Amino acid sequence: MPVNFEPLYQELRNRRAETSANRKMLPAIRDQVRESGVARILQPRGHGGAGGPLRDIVTVLTQIGAACGSSGWVIAQYVLHNYMVSQWPAEGRDAVWGKDPKALVAGILVPSMGNYEVVDGGYSVSGRWQWVTGVDTCDWCMVTAYKKDNPGPETHRHFLLPREQIDILDTWYAIGLKGSGTNDVELKQVFVPSYLSLTMAELRGGESPGGQWRDNPLYLLPSYSIFGLGITSGAVGIAREIATEYNAIVCKKASVMSEQRVADFSSQQIKFAEAKCAVDSAVEILRFAADEFLSIATQGARVPTDMERARCRALATFAGNTAMDSSKTVWDLSGALSVLSSSVLGGLYTDLIVANQHFTQNKDPNFKSYGRTLYGLPLDNPTL
C-alpha cells in the first residue's frame, strides 16, 4: 500500500465532532476521500485502483475507524462496493468508472426491501431500502431486490444506479455513528439496463462476468465474505480508540471518593490490560483472516469452499465481538463522567454499540453457518 493516508486520518480525527453534528460526511471530507484513493484500495488497477492486497482493508479501515467512527463506516461501504463493482461486465464497469475512476459507491444488500420486473433491455426496480450508509455523498448506489411475485433467493439481483436516479429520504437519527448518513432510499419503477445488474451467483466468487480474476486472483473471492472483514475493521478501529482515549484519561484521573490516582488501583490495571490485549488481538484476527482468505485464491488458484467462506465471516464476527467486549470492560471502568454528552469516550462507545448491531456482528447466524459446515452440513447463508 504505497499511498500515505495519514493526512486523511488526521483530518477525520480533527473533524469528528463536526461530522457527527452534520449527520453525514462533510463535503470537504468527501473530496479528500475521493482524491486520496482510499476508496479504491480494492478497485482493479486497470480502473485506477490499487488492486489490494486484501489485508489493506484491515490496516486502513481500523485506522479510519479510530479517527472517526462515522467516516469509517461510510468509507468501508465505499471500499467494499467498489470491490463488488469489479465483478460487473466491462460495460457496467465503464458506466461507473469510465469517466470517473474516483466514483464513490454506496449500497444496501437486503433484497427483501425491493422488487424488480423484467422489461425490454433491463429491469424496472421499485422499493424502499433502509440503512444506505453514505448515500448522500456517493456517486453511485447499489440496491438489491427479488423478482416481483417470486421472492426466492434464486431471483436475487443487484442493481447499480447513479445517485441522481434515486430518492434519498432523511431518516438517520441515531444514538451512534451519527455522521454516517445511513438514510433510506426509494425507487419507483426506475429502469436499470441489463449491463448494470448482476445475480447473487455472479457475486459468490469465481469466474465472474468482470473477468478481473484473470489478472488478479483477489477477484476470485466472494464479495459478501469480504464484506464482514471491512465492516468489522471499522468497528474494531473504534474499539482501539476507546482504549486509547481511556488510557489518556485514567493517567490523569483521581478517584472522587478516595482521592487516589485511579491508575494506581490494581483492579484497573488488571482489567484494562485484559481489555487492551483483547482489542489488539481482534486486529490480528482480522489480518489473519484476510491473509488466509486471499491465499486460497493466490496460492490455491481456486474459489473458497463453503466452509472457508463461513470461516472468514465467523472470524470477522468473532473479532468484532471481542472488540465489543473489550470496550464494555473499558466503559465499566470509566466512571460517571463518560455518560455526559460532552464525553469523547461516551461518543465513541455509542458509535461502537451501533456498529455492533450490523448483521456481520451477530454471533448466532454467523457462527451457526460456520458450525454447520464444520459438521459437514450445507451452508445455510446463500449470500456467502
C-alpha atoms as one frame of an Amber mdcrd trajectory, in Angstrom:
protein
   0.000   0.000   0.000   2.268   2.812  -1.230  -0.173   5.685  -0.579   0.160
   7.677   2.654  -3.280   8.214   4.158  -2.027   9.991   7.303  -3.312  13.423
   6.185  -6.771  11.903   5.741  -6.660  10.179   9.147  -5.711  13.455  10.826
  -8.424  15.440   9.086 -11.052  12.843  10.008  -9.965  13.000  13.648  -9.945
  16.794  13.700 -13.453  16.972  12.269 -15.016  14.031  14.089 -17.408  16.150
  16.146 -18.310  18.300  13.142 -19.073  15.180  11.096 -21.335  13.842  13.818
 -23.217  17.138  14.023 -23.586  17.230  10.217 -25.202  13.765  10.233 -23.390
  12.828   7.032 -19.905  13.103   5.553 -18.710  16.691   5.206 -18.234  17.948
   1.620 -14.541  18.681   2.237 -14.022  15.174   3.644 -15.808  13.673   0.648
 -13.435  15.498  -1.666 -10.441  14.290   0.325 -11.694  10.700   0.272 -12.073
  10.836  -3.499  -8.678  12.405  -4.100  -6.756  10.254  -1.601  -7.679   6.984
  -3.319  -8.674   5.334  -0.035 -11.953   4.056  -1.504 -10.011   2.424  -4.345
  -7.733   0.102  -2.351  -9.594  -2.973  -3.688 -10.558  -1.431  -7.040  -8.833
  -3.040 -10.067  -5.609  -1.384 -11.224  -6.985  -1.163 -14.740  -9.693   1.153
 -13.394  -7.487   3.427 -11.318  -7.382   1.330  -8.147  -4.681  -0.354  -6.096
  -5.898  -3.932  -6.597  -5.337  -4.986  -2.990  -3.941  -6.882  -1.167  -6.942
  -7.836   0.947  -5.289  -7.095   4.301  -5.143  -3.407   3.328  -8.809  -3.076
   4.246  -7.892  -4.099   7.809  -4.887  -1.768   8.014  -6.712   1.227   6.545
 -10.210   0.837   7.977  -9.063   0.218  11.562  -7.147   3.494  11.432 -10.045
   5.356   9.835 -12.485   3.900  12.364 -10.223   5.109  15.177 -10.051   8.597
  13.663 -13.823   8.907  13.092 -16.292   6.078  13.540 -18.913   7.605  11.253
 -16.410   8.226   8.462 -15.009   4.721   8.898 -18.484   3.280   8.480 -19.011
   5.242   5.260 -15.575   4.577   3.758 -15.875   0.859   4.483 -19.007   0.844
   2.323 -17.259   2.698  -0.484 -14.263   0.326  -0.431 -16.365  -2.829  -0.370
 -18.880  -1.774  -3.004 -16.017  -0.859  -5.333 -14.798  -4.433  -4.926 -18.247
  -5.637  -5.927 -18.352  -3.362  -8.997 -15.176  -5.091 -10.222 -17.310  -8.190
 -10.865 -19.595  -6.374 -13.346 -19.082  -6.856 -17.096 -16.995  -4.253 -18.946
 -19.996  -2.150 -19.975 -21.163  -1.880 -16.374 -17.692  -1.070 -15.012 -17.207
   1.561 -17.688 -20.518   3.181 -16.782 -19.331   3.612 -13.184 -15.593   4.220
 -13.642 -15.112   5.093 -17.308 -15.403   8.851 -16.890 -14.760   8.925 -13.148
 -12.488   6.230 -11.639 -12.778   8.101  -8.312 -16.516   7.355  -8.093 -17.852
   6.504  -4.628 -20.375   3.662  -4.486 -22.839   3.245  -1.606 -25.335   0.427
  -1.336 -27.666  -1.815   0.590 -27.642  -5.592   0.257 -31.087  -6.528   1.606
 -33.216  -7.855  -1.295 -36.422  -8.203   0.733 -36.844  -4.405   0.641 -37.258
  -4.188  -3.137 -38.594  -5.915  -6.231 -37.998  -5.814  -9.968 -39.765  -6.713
 -13.178 -38.007  -7.799 -16.357 -38.589  -5.276 -19.143 -37.156  -4.715 -22.597
 -33.432  -4.021 -22.247 -33.257  -4.415 -18.493 -35.318  -4.143 -15.326 -37.899
  -1.924 -13.655 -36.903  -1.616  -9.986 -39.032  -0.438  -7.061 -38.677  -0.435
  -3.311 -37.601   1.395  -0.192 -34.319   0.391   1.385 -33.173   1.338   4.872
 -29.609   1.751   6.162 -27.904   3.021   2.997 -24.739   4.380   4.586 -23.008
   7.246   2.793 -25.719   7.605   0.162 -25.829  11.423   0.310 -22.160  11.672
  -0.654 -21.890   8.788  -3.116 -21.763   8.941  -6.916 -23.476   5.587  -7.492
 -25.751   3.425  -5.379 -26.228  -0.346  -5.368 -29.540  -1.898  -4.314 -30.723
  -5.488  -4.212 -34.166  -6.889  -4.938 -36.187 -10.026  -5.659 -38.251 -10.618
  -8.751 -41.792  -9.363  -8.253 -44.155 -12.158  -7.174 -41.219 -14.586  -6.871
 -39.180 -13.624  -3.787 -36.815 -16.585  -3.727 -33.022 -16.408  -3.399 -32.648
 -17.643  -6.981 -34.181 -14.339  -8.219 -31.986 -12.100  -6.051 -30.297  -9.414
  -8.212 -28.024  -6.402  -7.638 -28.571  -3.093  -9.446 -26.284  -0.082  -9.941
 -27.802   3.379 -10.332 -26.363   6.903 -10.482 -27.173   8.848  -7.321 -29.377
  11.295  -9.220 -31.777   8.464 -10.113 -32.603   7.602  -6.505 -34.713   9.419
  -3.931 -32.890   9.887  -0.626 -35.064  10.064   2.491 -33.628  11.832   5.534
 -34.232   9.198   8.231 -30.898   8.755  10.049 -31.365   9.978  13.626 -29.323
   7.522  15.682 -27.568   7.281  19.049 -24.229   6.500  17.404 -22.440   6.744
  14.060 -24.468   9.941  13.792 -22.379  11.315  10.920 -22.675   8.271   8.659
 -25.734   9.467   6.726 -27.275   5.999   6.851 -30.510   7.144   5.232 -33.294
   5.391   3.323 -33.521   5.344  -0.468 -36.611   4.851  -2.606 -37.160   3.799
  -6.215 -40.448   3.764  -8.087 -40.294   1.741 -11.298 -36.854   3.032 -12.221
 -35.343   1.492 -15.348 -31.929  -0.183 -14.901 -30.241  -1.511 -18.076 -29.227
  -5.153 -18.020 -25.489  -4.375 -18.032 -25.908  -2.660 -14.626 -27.324  -5.760
 -12.931 -25.796  -8.971 -11.595 -27.262 -12.046  -9.944 -26.284 -13.237  -6.485
 -24.498 -16.228  -8.032 -22.252 -13.892 -10.032 -21.025 -12.270  -6.784 -20.291
 -15.504  -4.946 -16.755 -15.727  -6.264 -15.124 -17.487  -9.172 -15.120 -16.584
 -12.839 -17.474 -13.613 -12.677 -18.534 -11.557 -15.732 -15.962  -8.913 -14.759
 -13.066 -11.145 -15.724 -10.718  -9.305 -13.344  -9.683 -12.641 -11.827  -7.647
 -13.329 -14.957  -5.171 -10.622 -13.930  -5.532 -10.696 -10.143  -6.743 -13.712
  -8.129  -8.119 -11.320  -5.483 -11.223 -11.078  -7.665 -11.931 -14.797  -7.355
 -13.099 -14.176  -3.790 -16.813 -13.906  -2.871 -17.963 -10.357  -2.170 -20.151
 -10.989   0.854 -17.467 -12.881   2.770 -15.099  -9.948   2.297 -17.792  -7.534
   3.450 -17.564  -8.840   7.003 -13.831  -8.111   7.151 -14.313  -4.497   6.070
 -17.268  -3.692   8.314 -15.560  -5.238  11.329 -12.295  -3.423  10.685 -14.013
  -0.054  11.050 -15.729  -1.190  14.262 -12.512  -2.575  15.749 -10.854   0.753
  14.977 -13.455   2.462  17.181 -12.716  -0.036  19.960  -8.981   0.682  19.742
  -9.697   4.410  20.030 -11.826   3.740  23.126  -8.838   2.047  24.751  -6.513
   4.871  23.711  -8.882   7.572  24.964  -9.410   5.846  28.299  -5.693   5.336
  28.818  -5.139   9.079  28.385  -7.948   9.892  30.816  -7.071   7.468  33.573
  -3.431   8.508  33.802  -4.629  11.947  34.970  -7.725  10.879  36.897  -8.169
  10.745  40.671 -10.988   8.919  42.418 -13.628  11.324  43.725 -14.174   9.188
  46.817 -10.635   8.150  47.806  -8.729  10.965  46.055  -6.181   8.378  44.938
  -4.849   8.093  41.391  -7.128   5.674  39.523  -4.165   4.296  37.570  -2.697
   3.035  40.861  -5.633   0.681  41.522  -4.648  -2.918  40.768  -8.212  -3.738
  39.660  -7.937  -1.036  37.000  -4.554  -2.276  35.853  -5.701  -5.893  35.511
  -8.969  -5.175  33.702  -7.549  -2.566  31.360  -4.604  -4.794  30.429  -7.007
  -7.606  29.555  -9.182  -5.229  27.503  -6.165  -3.865  25.633  -4.945  -7.373
  24.811  -8.409  -8.282  23.565  -8.816  -5.355  21.169  -5.266  -5.705  19.825
  -5.960  -9.405  19.265  -9.092  -8.521  17.323  -6.976  -6.591  14.812  -4.616
  -9.532  14.392  -7.520 -11.934  13.881  -8.782  -9.753  11.037  -5.330  -9.603
   9.427  -5.012 -13.381   9.727  -8.470 -13.916   8.219  -7.713 -11.577   5.296
  -4.377 -13.245   4.552  -5.818 -16.751   4.874  -8.734 -15.932   2.575  -6.569
 -14.305  -0.093  -4.062 -17.180  -0.013  -6.838 -19.564  -1.093  -7.079 -17.627
  -4.362  -3.407 -16.742  -4.849  -1.725 -19.972  -3.761  -4.548 -22.405  -4.310
  -5.781 -20.723  -7.509  -9.332 -21.621  -6.581 -12.556 -20.307  -5.088 -13.064
 -20.783  -1.313 -15.157 -23.737  -0.205 -18.392 -23.203   1.715 -16.553 -23.931
   4.954 -13.846 -21.391   4.129 -16.431 -18.726   3.286 -18.271 -19.304   6.547
 -14.963 -19.340   8.460 -13.944 -15.957   7.048 -17.241 -14.444   8.174 -17.082
 -16.174  11.565 -13.566 -14.872  12.234 -14.738 -11.345  11.451 -17.740 -11.768
  13.739 -15.517 -13.129  16.500 -13.075 -10.221  16.135 -15.883  -7.665  16.241
 -17.429  -9.140  19.365 -14.052  -9.486  21.050 -13.530  -5.767  20.451 -17.028
  -5.003  21.736 -16.386  -6.986  24.925 -13.090  -5.151  25.370 -14.828  -1.799
  25.104 -17.571  -2.866  27.524 -14.833  -3.553  30.084 -13.321  -0.114  29.478
 -16.754   1.511  29.678 -17.421  -0.149  33.042 -14.088   1.192  34.303 -14.667
   4.714  33.040 -16.991   6.135  35.682 -19.788   8.669  35.676 -18.170  11.388
  33.569 -18.375   9.193  30.462 -22.186   9.404  30.387 -22.151  13.145  29.658
 -22.983  14.199  26.103 -19.673  16.107  26.021 -17.670  12.940  26.731 -15.449
  11.800  23.840 -15.331   8.319  25.352 -19.117   8.202  25.621 -19.475   9.208
  21.975 -17.036   6.524  20.869 -18.846   3.885  22.892 -22.264   4.691  21.408
 -20.661   4.574  17.938 -19.458   1.058  18.696 -22.832  -0.014  20.100 -24.474
   0.962  16.802 -21.747  -0.687  14.725 -22.163  -3.904  16.696 -25.806  -4.133
  15.588 -24.765  -4.878  11.995 -25.641  -8.362  10.767 -21.966  -9.253  10.280
 -21.520  -8.842  14.056 -24.442 -11.105  15.004 -22.911 -14.214  16.551 -25.856
 -16.581  16.278 -26.388 -16.726  12.470 -22.726 -16.291  11.557 -21.344 -18.857
  13.998 -24.191 -21.201  13.129 -23.226 -21.097   9.445 -19.612 -21.950  10.261
 -20.657 -24.625  12.753 -22.879 -26.296  10.178 -20.039 -26.552   7.679 -17.683
 -27.905  10.345 -20.178 -30.732  10.888 -20.464 -31.404   7.139 -23.888 -29.795
   6.791 -24.807 -27.465   3.883 -24.035 -23.768   4.211 -27.301 -22.018   5.128
 -26.382 -18.460   4.068 -26.984 -18.042   0.320 -25.040 -14.751   0.191 -21.776
 -16.340   1.335
